[in-house]
Amino acid sequence: MAHSAQDMVDTDLRARGITSRPVLNAMLHTPREAFIPNELHDQAYADRALPIGHQQTISQPYIVARILELAELKPHFHILDVGTGSGYLAAVASRLVQQVSTIERIPELAQQAQRRFQSLSLTNIQIHLGNATLAWTPHTLFDAILVSCAIPEAPPTLLDQLAKSARLIIPIGHPHKTQQLCCYQKLPNGTLNCTEHLPVRFVPML
């Protein structure tokens, strides 16, 4: 079990093929213990999902890093994080991009995440309470969309909000079964290319 952020980066991320230096640095400097219940702090840097209440979980560090690496984030990006949950993925991503918009359907989780962002002085995250399958705002296009909940197929509303060359990283499959972490990329001609990357288990999108 990793006992520190540095252990996590060395043993669970870099040793398993995460090579993006910005992603590794963002994971190192985002305190995962700030996003989990107090009684689980001794497991903060273990490479496993942990419960955060409301039948939701914080994803294991390797999966968070893999999502961020697949998205190929750039400092000028404005991204959408679907399924805020604890706020951990949005917090890590905020160290890599200019702006993070994140959406959560459970009021208590959204409020907790907002307090965490404020306590860590993460000022480039905007959180919204609502339905993740609906468009953020009309005509808004994102440089990347990261989804932390599983769905049988990619929602057209999210695909429509991809800017040219943008990527949607999303777990595709049925709830309570193994899903595939997929990357949809909008090509310059407007068509979509989809690739599958690894099996995952996420809570369902509701």
ABEGO torsion letter per residue (X at the ends): XBABAAAAAAAAAAAAGBABAAAAAAAAABBAAAABBAAAAAAAABBBBBBAEGGBBBBBAAAAAAAAAAAGBBAABBBBBBGAEAGAAAAAAAAABABBBBBBABAAAAAAAAAAAAAAGBAABBBBBEBAABBABBGBBBABBBBABBBABBBAAAAAABBBGBBBBBBBEBBGBBBBBBBBBBBAAGBBBBBBABBBBBBBBX
